[in-house]
Amino acid sequence: MAGNANDLGPVLQKARTSRGFLQADVASELGVSRATIAQIETGRRSLKAEELRRLAAFYGCSPSELLAPATDDQEVDGVAELLRSYPDLAEDQGPSSFAGACAIARALTDLEARLEIDSVAHSLPSYRLERVSTPWQAARQGYRVAEDERRRLALGEGPVRFVDELLMTSGVRSAKATLPTGIISISIAQPDHGPLVVIDKNLGLEHRRFRYAHGLAHFLFDTEGPWRVCNSTVAPDLAEVRADAFASSLLMPQHGLRRYVETLGKETLGRAGPTVLSVFSEGDGRDKTGESRRVDGRQRRGRHPITLSDVLRTAHYYGTSPSVAAHRLRNLRLLTDRELGQLETMLHNEKRAAVEGELALQAAPHEMDSLCSRLAAFAASAFHRRNIDASRFNELADLAGVCVADRERLLAITAPPPSQEHESS
């Protein structure tokens, strides 16, 4: 990890001793020897980026709190701290890099302030819940908050068409970028660019949609530090379990999912509950004991097993991967563990390729580049309102990836009607 190991060692030692931990405790958490911890704290061994993240989770603090204090010539901000922890991110400065995504987000934040959009936009809520100590508690929080968010955003029980645009309407920027191997996504909040979720551009569309929703969860719970890196090579901690549960529930709401499965001819009541029901009636009210009726559903219509085709169609409808759909169906007790195992085997079988190919999501109807499209539209609006000059407009258009040939049309479709332009002047 970047930074002087001699400067970092005392910070790590102070963080450990102030919390009452022994070197052996930390060694057990990181899976190294006590001697290795001693070497780290004396500056004779550097700390790896992933070890820093695990230490922060173990101590219950932000990774930035475990870094050596910045010198006078270093900028103290979340991006700088992130780059110090993950130096590979700093090596790529191209337009599709993490640094490029941050630059676009900063430009968008500046335009929103110029256009006074920040004064009328809705702020992101914060769910301050009890501290979780088990994966079950973490998953439960994720599912519950996802349902709350669907109600708050008036999403109903249907699919979310544009997940990245949904984040933008909630005040969270979203972008794709080329990330170092192993890093799936990054969530970072900075005053100059706001909350930002950056995901690996090489992920499949369904995976990208899931990671956007996952990143939103980290900001909603407001228990993370200024940034969080999600790494595929590390076992998920409680915050990751919670964010995964949130993402699956946000993308596939339980009541809407049940109704959709029933449109495929598969009844859901008897799958999630008993096949023999006891329906109670109060009668006319004079008989205080009431009456119970036995309702046998063992021969009900739609009792046939959910097939691979059903899972693929459900995944396509909600814009998720088949695996996410299958596990969501299992968690709602619409699939048994045995059925899930059989379907997972089939999902990895080449025979499903033809069917899945027909249902594969295309980027056009399910995803748009919200960050760049908003930057381009706001830049044109700011130019029309004389908040920026032509030179700045062209700089922002370059940043948003708008070619020169398309800029005249962009200005034309964002221009106010003549009457409104006259009234505002």
C-alpha positions in Angstrom: 0.0 0.0 0.0 1.2 3.5 -0.7 2.6 5.6 2.1 5.6 5.3 4.4 5.4 2.1 6.6 7.3 3.9 9.3 4.5 6.6 9.5 1.7 4.1 9.3 3.0 1.7 12.0 2.4 4.0 15.0 -1.1 4.9 13.8 -2.0 1.2 13.6 -0.5 0.5 17.0 -2.5 3.3 18.6 -5.7 2.1 16.9 -5.2 -1.4 18.3 -4.2 -0.4 21.9 -6.9 2.2 22.2 -9.5 -0.5 21.6 -8.0 -3.0 24.0 -6.8 -5.5 21.4 -3.6 -7.6 21.6 -1.4 -8.2 18.6 -2.6 -11.8 18.7 -6.2 -10.7 18.3 -5.4 -8.7 15.2 -3.2 -11.5 13.8 -6.1 -13.9 14.1 -8.4 -11.5 12.3 -6.0 -11.0 9.4 -4.9 -14.7 9.3 -1.2 -13.9 9.9 1.3 -14.4 12.7 1.7 -12.2 15.7 5.2 -11.5 14.5 3.8 -10.1 11.3 1.6 -7.6 13.2 4.7 -6.6 15.2 6.6 -6.0 11.9 3.7 -3.9 10.5 3.5 -1.7 13.7 7.3 -1.1 13.7 7.3 -0.2 10.0 9.3 -3.2 8.8 6.4 -4.6 6.7 3.8 -2.6 4.7 0.1 -3.2 5.1 -1.8 -4.5 2.1 -4.9 -2.6 0.9 -7.2 -5.5 1.7 -5.7 -5.9 5.2 -6.4 -2.3 5.8 -10.1 -2.8 4.9 -10.4 -5.8 7.1 -8.7 -4.0 10.0 -11.2 -1.1 9.7 -14.1 -3.5 9.7 -12.7 -5.2 12.8 -12.2 -1.9 14.6 -15.5 -0.5 13.5 -14.0 2.6 11.8 -13.3 4.0 8.4 -10.1 2.8 6.6 -9.1 6.4 6.3 -8.8 6.6 10.1 -6.0 4.0 10.0 -3.9 5.9 7.5 -0.9 8.0 8.4 -1.8 11.7 8.6 -1.3 13.6 5.3 1.6 16.0 5.1 1.0 19.7 4.4 1.5 19.3 0.6 -1.1 16.4 0.4 -4.8 17.1 -0.2 -6.9 15.6 2.6 -10.0 14.3 1.0 -11.8 11.0 0.4 -10.4 10.5 -3.1 -6.8 11.1 -1.9 -7.2 8.7 0.9 -8.7 6.1 -1.4 -5.8 6.4 -3.8 -3.3 6.1 -1.0 -5.0 2.9 0.0 -5.4 1.5 -3.5 -2.5 2.9 -5.5 -3.5 0.9 -8.6 -6.5 3.3 -9.0 -4.1 6.3 -9.3 -2.1 4.7 -12.2 -5.0 5.0 -14.7 -6.0 8.6 -15.5 -7.8 8.0 -18.8 -11.4 9.0 -19.6 -12.8 5.6 -18.6 -10.8 5.5 -15.4 -12.0 5.9 -11.8 -10.3 9.4 -11.8 -12.2 10.2 -15.0 -15.5 9.3 -13.4 -14.7 11.5 -10.4 -13.9 14.4 -12.7 -17.3 14.0 -14.5 -19.1 13.9 -11.1 -17.3 17.1 -10.0 -18.3 18.9 -13.2 -21.9 17.7 -12.8 -22.0 18.9 -9.1 -20.7 22.4 -10.2 -23.4 22.6 -12.9 -26.2 21.6 -10.6 -25.1 24.4 -8.2 -25.0 27.0 -11.1 -28.5 25.9 -12.3 -29.7 25.8 -8.6 -30.8 22.2 -9.1 -29.4 21.3 -5.7 -31.9 23.5 -4.0 -35.0 21.7 -5.4 -33.7 18.1 -5.6 -34.7 15.6 -2.9 -31.9 14.6 -0.6 -30.9 11.0 0.1 -32.4 9.6 3.3 -30.3 7.9 6.0 -31.4 4.8 7.8 -29.8 4.7 11.2 -30.5 1.2 12.5 -29.2 -1.0 15.3 -25.7 -2.3 14.8 -25.8 -5.8 13.4 -23.8 -8.7 14.7 -24.9 -11.6 12.5 -25.4 -12.2 8.8 -29.1 -12.9 9.4 -29.6 -9.4 11.0 -27.7 -7.8 8.2 -29.8 -9.5 5.5 -33.0 -8.6 7.4 -32.0 -5.0 7.5 -31.2 -5.0 3.8 -34.6 -6.6 2.8 -36.6 -4.2 5.1 -34.9 -1.0 3.9 -35.3 -2.0 0.2 -39.1 -2.3 0.8 -39.0 1.1 2.5 -37.1 2.6 -0.4 -39.5 1.2 -3.0 -42.4 2.9 -1.1 -40.5 6.2 -0.7 -39.7 6.3 -4.4 -43.2 5.1 -5.4 -41.8 2.2 -7.4 -44.7 -0.1 -6.8 -43.9 -3.8 -7.4 -42.7 -3.7 -11.0 -39.2 -3.8 -12.4 -36.8 -0.8 -12.2 -36.1 0.1 -15.8 -33.0 2.3 -15.3 -31.2 1.5 -12.1 -28.4 4.0 -12.7 -30.9 6.8 -13.4 -32.8 5.8 -10.2 -29.7 6.4 -8.2 -29.3 9.8 -9.9 -32.8 10.8 -8.9 -31.9 9.9 -5.4 -28.8 12.2 -5.4 -26.3 9.4 -6.0 -24.0 9.6 -9.1 -23.4 6.4 -11.0 -20.7 5.6 -13.5 -18.8 2.8 -15.2 -15.0 2.7 -15.3 -12.0 0.5 -15.8 -11.1 -0.8 -12.3 -8.1 -2.8 -11.1 -8.5 -6.6 -11.1 -10.6 -7.8 -8.2 -12.4 -4.5 -7.6 -16.0 -4.8 -8.5 -17.3 -1.4 -7.4 -16.4 1.7 -5.3 -18.7 3.8 -3.3 -17.3 7.2 -2.3 -18.8 10.5 -1.0 -17.1 13.8 -1.4 -18.5 17.4 -1.1 -17.2 18.3 -4.5 -18.9 15.5 -6.4 -21.5 14.0 -4.0 -22.2 10.3 -3.4 -20.7 8.3 -6.3 -20.9 4.6 -7.2 -18.4 3.5 -9.7 -18.6 -0.1 -11.1 -16.3 -2.1 -13.3 -17.3 -1.5 -16.9 -16.4 -5.0 -17.9 -19.3 -6.5 -15.8 -22.3 -7.8 -17.6 -25.4 -5.6 -17.8 -27.4 -7.6 -15.1 -24.3 -7.6 -12.8 -23.9 -3.8 -13.3 -27.6 -3.2 -12.4 -27.1 -5.2 -9.2 -23.9 -3.4 -8.3 -25.6 0.0 -8.7 -28.3 -1.0 -6.2 -25.6 -2.5 -4.0 -23.7 0.7 -3.9 -26.9 2.7 -3.1 -27.2 0.6 0.1 -23.9 1.7 1.4 -25.0 5.3 1.3 -28.5 4.7 2.7 -27.3 2.9 5.9 -24.8 5.7 6.6 -22.5 3.4 8.7 -19.7 3.3 6.2 -16.6 5.6 6.0 -16.1 8.2 3.3 -15.4 5.4 0.8 -15.8 1.6 0.4 -14.2 -0.7 -2.1 -16.1 -4.0 -2.9 -13.6 -6.7 -3.8 -14.4 -10.0 -5.4 -11.4 -11.8 -3.8 -12.5 -11.2 -0.2 -15.3 -12.9 1.8 -18.2 -10.5 2.3 -18.5 -8.9 5.7 -21.8 -7.9 7.3 -22.1 -4.6 5.4 -21.7 -6.5 2.1 -24.3 -9.1 3.1 -26.7 -6.3 3.9 -26.0 -4.4 0.7 -26.5 -7.7 -1.4 -29.8 -8.4 0.4 -30.9 -4.8 -0.3 -30.0 -5.0 -4.0 -31.9 -8.3 -4.6 -35.0 -7.0 -2.8 -34.9 -3.6 -4.5 -34.7 -5.2 -8.0 -37.1 -8.1 -7.3 -39.8 -7.0 -4.8 -41.5 -10.0 -3.2 -45.1 -9.3 -4.0 -44.5 -8.3 -7.6 -42.3 -11.4 -8.0 -45.0 -13.7 -6.7 -47.6 -12.2 -9.1 -45.2 -12.5 -12.1 -44.5 -16.1 -11.3 -48.2 -16.8 -11.3 -48.5 -15.3 -14.8 -46.2 -18.1 -15.8 -48.8 -20.6 -14.6 -47.1 -21.4 -11.3 -49.2 -20.9 -8.2 -47.3 -19.4 -5.2 -49.6 -19.7 -2.1 -49.0 -23.4 -1.7 -45.3 -23.1 -2.3 -44.5 -20.5 0.4 -47.0 -22.0 3.0 -48.8 -25.1 3.9 -50.7 -27.0 1.1 -53.6 -27.6 3.5 -55.1 -24.4 4.9 -57.4 -23.7 7.9 -59.8 -20.9 7.0 -61.6 -19.5 10.0 -65.0 -17.8 9.9 -66.6 -15.7 12.7 -70.0 -16.7 11.4 -72.9 -14.4 12.4 -71.1 -13.2 15.6 -73.5 -15.0 18.0 -71.3 -18.1 18.0 -68.2 -17.1 19.9 -66.3 -20.3 19.0 -66.6 -19.6 15.2 -65.9 -22.2 12.6 -62.8 -23.6 10.9 -62.8 -25.0 7.4 -60.1 -27.2 6.0 -59.0 -26.2 2.5 -56.9 -28.8 0.7 -54.6 -27.5 -2.0 -52.6 -30.6 -2.7 -54.3 -31.0 -6.1 -54.4 -27.3 -6.9 -53.7 -25.9 -10.3 -50.3 -24.5 -11.0 -48.6 -26.8 -8.5 -46.0 -27.9 -11.1 -42.3 -27.2 -10.4 -40.7 -23.9 -11.4 -38.5 -24.6 -14.5 -35.3 -23.1 -15.8 -37.4 -21.3 -18.4 -39.4 -19.7 -15.6 -36.3 -18.5 -13.9 -34.8 -17.1 -17.1 -38.0 -15.2 -17.9 -38.2 -13.9 -14.4 -34.6 -12.7 -14.5 -35.2 -11.0 -17.8 -38.4 -9.3 -16.6 -36.7 -7.8 -13.6 -33.3 -7.2 -15.2 -31.2 -9.5 -13.0 -29.0 -12.4 -13.6 -30.6 -15.9 -13.5 -28.7 -16.7 -10.3 -30.0 -13.7 -8.5 -33.6 -14.6 -9.6 -33.2 -18.2 -8.5 -31.9 -17.4 -5.0 -34.6 -14.7 -4.6 -37.3 -17.3 -5.4 -35.7 -19.7 -3.0 -35.6 -17.1 -0.2 -39.3 -16.4 -0.8 -39.9 -20.2 -0.4 -41.0 -20.6 -4.0 -38.1 -23.0 -4.6 -36.8 -25.7 -2.3 -33.1 -26.1 -1.6 -33.2 -29.2 -3.8 -34.9 -27.4 -6.7 -32.4 -24.5 -6.4 -29.5 -26.9 -6.6 -30.9 -28.6 -9.7 -31.5 -25.2 -11.3 -28.0 -24.0 -10.5 -26.6 -27.1 -12.2 -28.7 -26.4 -15.2 -27.6 -22.7 -15.2 -24.0 -23.8 -15.6 -25.0 -26.3 -18.4 -24.4 -25.3 -22.0 -27.9 -26.4 -22.9 -29.3 -23.2 -21.5 -27.2 -20.9 -23.7 -29.8 -20.9 -26.6 -32.7 -20.0 -24.3 -30.7 -17.4 -22.4 -29.5 -15.9 -25.6 -33.1 -15.2 -26.6 -33.7 -13.5 -23.3 -30.4 -11.7 -22.9 -30.8 -8.0 -21.9 -29.8 -5.4 -24.4 -28.1 -2.3 -23.0 -30.4 0.2 -24.8 -33.8 -0.5 -23.0 -32.3 -1.3 -19.7 -29.4 1.1 -19.1 -28.3 4.6 -19.9 -25.1 6.5 -19.1 -26.8 8.7 -16.6 -23.7 10.6 -15.4 -22.6 11.7 -18.9 -26.1 12.3 -20.2 -26.9 14.6 -17.3 -23.6 16.4 -17.6 -24.3 17.0 -21.3 -27.9 18.2 -20.8 -27.0 20.5 -17.8 -24.0 21.9 -19.7 -26.3 22.9 -22.6 -28.8 24.4 -20.2 -26.1 26.3 -18.3 -24.9 27.7 -21.7 -28.4 28.9 -22.6 -28.8 30.6 -19.2 -25.3 32.2 -19.6 -24.0 30.4 -16.6 -21.0 29.2 -18.7 -19.5 30.4 -21.9 -19.0 28.5 -25.2 -15.5 27.4 -24.3 -16.6 25.9 -21.0 -19.5 24.2 -22.7 -17.2 22.5 -25.2 -14.9 21.4 -22.4 -17.9 19.8 -20.6 -19.1 18.3 -23.9 -15.7 16.7 -24.4 -15.8 15.4 -20.8 -19.3 13.9 -21.4 -18.2 12.3 -24.6 -20.4 14.3 -26.9 -18.9 14.5 -30.4 -18.7 17.9 -32.1 -21.3 16.9 -34.7 -23.9 16.3 -32.0 -23.4 19.5 -30.0 -25.5 21.7 -32.2 -28.4 19.3 -31.9 -27.9 19.1 -28.1 -28.1 22.9 -27.9 -31.2 22.9 -30.0 -33.2 20.4 -28.0 -32.3 22.1 -24.7 -33.1 25.6 -25.8 -36.1 27.2 -24.0 -39.0 28.3 -26.2 -38.6 31.9 -27.4 -41.4 33.3 -25.1 -39.8 31.7 -22.0 -36.4 32.9 -23.0 -37.8 36.4 -23.4 -39.5 36.3 -20.0 -36.5 35.0 -18.2 -34.2 37.7 -19.6 
